[in-house]
């Protein structure tokens, strides 16, 4: 009778009390720096934030194959072609790791890809710029992958376990990508012709500012950063990551012998950092909104590839159905 009497609270009240207890336990684990796993209770907003971030990251890896894939058949040497092939394949693998991590949150891969193909989901705006010369491939490795590493290493300590573990391998491979890009540029700058050195400088001029935009809008204009940092999804703010990237690139540019296209770039002794000029956020939002140089081309290429690969997916599913049927009949 006592137990029955204790269970007479309205269902809504019990549910609210249970949710409060679960929220308190979740907050305590976040504060302690513990990983949240797929089967653990989590607030719905935390889950949706992760789905948005991880899927956007996965889409970026897949779409990011396109600008460099454009140069596989035109790489200057067999060695450079083999390196570029391996790199583009790596990016595809990164996308698959991340789609798998997003699926642990209850969202299917078909849903994720449909959101990309219909323009509902975003990917990194950097991939909406064209690769005009071979030097662009090197600059993507140096600057774009360098910015990606700066962004992604802290994600290895993301509070969501499946995402954090996927990032460990991704960051190792991105480090290789950055080194090969720097090496390609260094060879052109130290052993190339005057025309090749000018080609490298032109590529740096075009990719520098979009690379700084990769860290997202300034903290004051970022919709998600504050809550993501509270939850441990994000560990370092957009502006702090951008500053670390600029500080690292200045010395690397000196080694390469290129000039970063910012007349306001200067060392600030008081801050212990390099000051840099204003970023054109109007351009950033324009490209994010779909009006970049290659937005339509990139999305069309992804949709075309998805449709052309339908027979492969159908064949794989048919094979799986036959295998399951054979196992059932043999049982």
Secondary structure, DSSP 8 states (H G I E B T S, - for coil): -HHHHHT-S-HHHHHHHHHHHHHHHHHHHHHHT--B-TTS---HHHHHHHHHHHHHHHHHHHHHHHHHHTTGGG-SSHHHHHHHHHHHHHHHHHHHHHHHHHHTTT--HHHHHHHHHTT-S---GGGGS---SHHHHHHIIIIIHHHHHHHHGGGGG-SBHHHHHHHHHHHHHHHHHHHHHHHHHHHHHHHS-HHHHHHHHHHHHHHHHHHHHTT-S-GGG-SSHHHHHHTTS--S-HHHHHHHHHHHHHHHHHHHT---S-TT-EEETTTTEEE-----HHHHHHHHTT-SSSHHHHHHHHHHHHHHTHHHHHHHHHHHHHHHHHHHHH-
